[in-house]
């Protein structure tokens, strides 16, 4: 059962939760399954798989989010991972979910309303167009959106100097980081650590690449997506 898996997994991660959190996860799961038939939001199906590989995997990110963090943006949120999970577990955290596809933003907006979440902004915008959101957030997070050198160029412009960029990656994060070090430095960041964690209830080891924003990102970044892919930093 979804709730039992979440109780055990969140306890293993040493994360606080309450009955309201569990109720919201149930509503989120049911609505995700319903809408997935029409929108192809996720290939992961069933209570066991969604609980472990989406909800608990994303919940682990809370362990690396700075305690004093007062604003977060999830870049390329998709079906709400990891941002919606963070919001369910820390509902007082002001959160922006950004996605380039309008129908996914509609899904996120309706999910936020269904879960009665406050201070949740669901925004239809391409990630490489920060506009007025440039350097407005204490933290930017992202999961499985792009290779780390590209992801850094998309996400670091949103982070205030002194803030954090947290990239959720698989077990081969070191390989991506080796290619992304120059880009991260150019964009004003410094890698603090690669934090590893086990996904509860599985044999999977995942990573969070933790990048501190030390100085403003040069104004010419991010570039257009086509240019970023053609000429990575």
PETADA-V85754 format. One record per residue. N is the residue number from 0. RES is the residue in one small letter. SS is DSSP state (h for helix, s for strand, l for the rest). BURIAL is 1 if it has 16 or more other ideal C-beta (glycine too) atoms within 10 Angstrom, else 0. Layout:
n = {N | N}
res = {RES | RES}
ss = {SS | SS}
burial = {BURIAL | BURIAL}
//
This chain:
n = {0 | 1 | 2 | 3 | 4 | 5 | 6 | 7 | 8 | 9 | 10 | 11 | 12 | 13 | 14 | 15 | 16 | 17 | 18 | 19 | 20 | 21 | 22 | 23 | 24 | 25 | 26 | 27 | 28 | 29 | 30 | 31 | 32 | 33 | 34 | 35 | 36 | 37 | 38 | 39 | 40 | 41 | 42 | 43 | 44 | 45 | 46 | 47 | 48 | 49 | 50 | 51 | 52 | 53 | 54 | 55 | 56 | 57 | 58 | 59 | 60 | 61 | 62 | 63 | 64 | 65 | 66 | 67 | 68 | 69 | 70 | 71 | 72 | 73 | 74 | 75 | 76 | 77 | 78 | 79 | 80 | 81 | 82 | 83 | 84 | 85 | 86 | 87 | 88 | 89 | 90 | 91 | 92 | 93 | 94 | 95 | 96 | 97 | 98 | 99 | 100 | 101 | 102 | 103 | 104 | 105 | 106 | 107 | 108 | 109 | 110 | 111 | 112 | 113 | 114 | 115 | 116 | 117 | 118 | 119 | 120 | 121 | 122 | 123 | 124 | 125 | 126 | 127 | 128 | 129 | 130 | 131 | 132 | 133 | 134 | 135 | 136 | 137 | 138 | 139 | 140 | 141 | 142 | 143 | 144 | 145 | 146 | 147 | 148 | 149 | 150 | 151 | 152 | 153 | 154 | 155 | 156 | 157 | 158 | 159 | 160 | 161 | 162 | 163 | 164 | 165 | 166 | 167 | 168 | 169 | 170 | 171 | 172 | 173 | 174 | 175 | 176 | 177 | 178 | 179 | 180 | 181 | 182 | 183 | 184 | 185 | 186 | 187 | 188 | 189 | 190 | 191 | 192 | 193 | 194 | 195 | 196 | 197 | 198 | 199 | 200 | 201 | 202 | 203 | 204 | 205 | 206 | 207 | 208 | 209 | 210 | 211 | 212 | 213 | 214 | 215 | 216 | 217 | 218 | 219 | 220 | 221 | 222 | 223 | 224 | 225 | 226 | 227 | 228 | 229 | 230 | 231 | 232}
res = {x | x | x | x | x | x | x | x | x | x | x | x | x | x | x | x | x | x | x | x | x | x | x | x | x | x | x | x | x | x | x | x | x | x | x | x | x | x | x | x | x | x | x | x | x | x | x | x | x | x | x | x | x | x | x | x | x | x | x | x | x | x | x | x | x | x | x | x | x | x | x | x | x | x | x | x | x | x | x | x | x | x | x | x | x | x | x | x | x | x | x | x | x | x | x | x | x | x | x | x | x | x | x | x | x | x | x | x | x | x | x | x | x | x | x | x | x | x | x | x | x | x | x | x | x | x | x | x | x | x | x | x | x | x | x | x | x | x | x | x | x | x | x | x | x | x | x | x | x | x | x | x | x | x | x | x | x | x | x | x | x | x | x | x | x | x | x | x | x | x | x | x | x | x | x | x | x | x | x | x | x | x | x | x | x | x | x | x | x | x | x | x | x | x | x | x | x | x | x | x | x | x | x | x | x | x | x | x | x | x | x | x | x | x | x | x | x | x | x | x | x | x | x | x | x | x | x | x | x | x | x | x | x}
ss = {l | h | h | h | h | h | h | h | h | h | h | h | l | l | l | l | l | l | h | h | h | h | h | h | h | h | h | h | h | h | h | h | h | h | h | h | h | h | h | l | l | l | l | l | l | l | h | h | h | h | h | h | h | h | h | h | h | h | h | h | h | h | h | h | l | l | l | l | l | l | l | s | s | s | s | l | l | l | l | l | l | l | h | h | h | h | h | h | h | l | l | l | l | l | s | s | s | s | s | l | l | h | h | h | h | h | h | h | h | h | h | h | h | h | l | l | l | l | l | s | s | s | s | s | l | l | l | l | l | l | h | h | h | l | l | l | s | s | s | s | s | s | s | l | l | l | l | h | h | h | h | h | h | h | h | h | h | h | s | s | s | s | s | s | s | s | s | s | s | l | l | l | h | h | h | h | h | h | h | h | h | h | h | h | h | h | l | l | s | s | s | s | s | s | s | s | s | s | l | l | l | l | l | l | s | s | s | s | s | s | s | s | s | l | l | l | l | l | l | l | l | l | l | l | h | h | h | h | h | h | l | l | l}
burial = {0 | 1 | 0 | 0 | 1 | 1 | 0 | 0 | 1 | 1 | 0 | 0 | 1 | 0 | 1 | 0 | 1 | 0 | 0 | 0 | 1 | 1 | 0 | 1 | 1 | 0 | 0 | 1 | 1 | 0 | 0 | 1 | 0 | 0 | 1 | 1 | 0 | 0 | 0 | 0 | 1 | 1 | 0 | 1 | 0 | 0 | 1 | 0 | 0 | 1 | 1 | 1 | 1 | 1 | 1 | 1 | 1 | 1 | 1 | 1 | 1 | 1 | 0 | 1 | 1 | 0 | 0 | 0 | 1 | 0 | 1 | 1 | 1 | 1 | 1 | 1 | 1 | 1 | 1 | 1 | 1 | 1 | 1 | 1 | 1 | 1 | 1 | 1 | 1 | 1 | 1 | 0 | 1 | 1 | 1 | 1 | 1 | 1 | 1 | 1 | 0 | 0 | 0 | 1 | 1 | 0 | 1 | 1 | 1 | 0 | 1 | 1 | 0 | 0 | 1 | 0 | 1 | 0 | 0 | 1 | 0 | 1 | 1 | 0 | 0 | 0 | 1 | 1 | 0 | 1 | 0 | 0 | 1 | 1 | 1 | 1 | 1 | 1 | 1 | 1 | 1 | 1 | 1 | 0 | 1 | 1 | 0 | 1 | 1 | 1 | 1 | 1 | 1 | 1 | 1 | 1 | 1 | 1 | 1 | 1 | 0 | 0 | 1 | 1 | 1 | 1 | 1 | 1 | 1 | 0 | 0 | 0 | 1 | 0 | 0 | 1 | 1 | 0 | 0 | 1 | 0 | 0 | 1 | 1 | 0 | 0 | 1 | 1 | 1 | 0 | 1 | 0 | 0 | 0 | 1 | 0 | 1 | 0 | 1 | 1 | 0 | 0 | 0 | 0 | 0 | 1 | 1 | 1 | 1 | 1 | 1 | 1 | 1 | 0 | 0 | 0 | 1 | 0 | 0 | 0 | 1 | 1 | 0 | 0 | 1 | 0 | 0 | 1 | 0 | 0 | 0 | 0 | 1}
//
